Amino acid sequence: MTARRVALAQRAALGSPGDAVSHGEPRRSDAQRSDARQIDSQRSDARQIDAQRVTWGELGCPREIGLYRIGSAGSALRVRVKRIHIIVAEDDPAALFTIVTFRPPLGPPEHMLGHRVA
């Protein structure tokens, strides 16, 4: 046998360095690895983002950008309002917006207005 064939035979017998078997993990098919990555991605997204709804009137019909408090004193949220939200609200206290909560791995959650709901 040639040196190349010997090397290929040894690699096949031992498993390639990138193979999961060489690291003590059970062997998975490509489909199983793809499914596992997709599930992990969905779990991390679910931990980071949560949606609620609020009316423009509940925010106090703000005219300036900044953080605005909604809810009772015990469960108050500070929601970030941007210029685009003020424009889209059109001074309509009944305008309904989503609240998007981002939960970073470190630090407190951040709340901001999302889209206006028709």
Beta strands, then each sheet from edge to edge (+ up, - down):
strand 1: 49-55
strand 2: 66-70
strand 3: 77-81
strand 4: 96-102
strand 5: 110-117
sheet 1: 1+ 4- 5+ 3+ 2-
end
